[in-house]
């Protein structure tokens, strides 16, 4: 067991490295208002957050990470370029694995920059890579934006696209929707009967539950509209499958994705952003021919990521969570900016894991 004093000392050292890179140290309250945060973090954190009630302030939650409160702080005071660093405790319930800590310290580095976002991606990743290099970790990278672009380019209804985008971070649900929209899954008898009935509410008994008759009717209308839409083509499903299967070194993945973009042109702008990011990483001395890229990577992380994502793992310790994670979250600044937005990217390191893997990196 690493002593807390040692972890705090390592956190201070790491934050100092980020300060040297131009980041301003900031703090956020441990107790955060829950209403907005629970909608932003996604289903995983919603299930793992510690939530309590306050008579004056309403529902509150223990801070599950720093990114959202830091973005809230920044967007409240404008949307100008900035760099921040922070260190402190985060809290997450661990209901499936008692070995995982439910309270631990994060140290982070965030960049808000309008110009050259790919260069900002490369700076964050390269700095964390340099810090962790002595530990010999495996770096994994991906890009949620490519899959989002692919969904946006499908020849199907906007409602179906919205459902797929909402479930990108839940791979099994996403796959089930793809199969359903492609006509690969039989319609349950109850739903088929519902869709065939002229007025499913005719003769119904009293409504039980929280949904009103108008909400039930709207849901039935949406189901009927979906049933009337044509299936996804086999060719489009095959292209999605090919995209999700990309798992190669970054240089080879780029060429593979460019090949897929010939038949799925909606992803081309996102693929070219990947190309510019790899150029920026190469300019910082990273060998992209040895850097892994997985098109599906990041789909079980924070739902606010919408572009570049990364993580660093100890391959000889599969029992440990990632030592560092991060990514791009441009849409989050738009959600919290009250009409303002600015591209942003960041990453966090867990100093306790750094020490457990061999001391100060």
Order of alpha helices (4+ residues) and beta strands (2+ residues): alpha-beta-beta-alpha-alpha-beta-beta-alpha-beta-beta-alpha-beta-alpha-alpha-alpha-alpha-alpha-alpha-beta-alpha-alpha-beta-beta-beta-alpha-beta-alpha
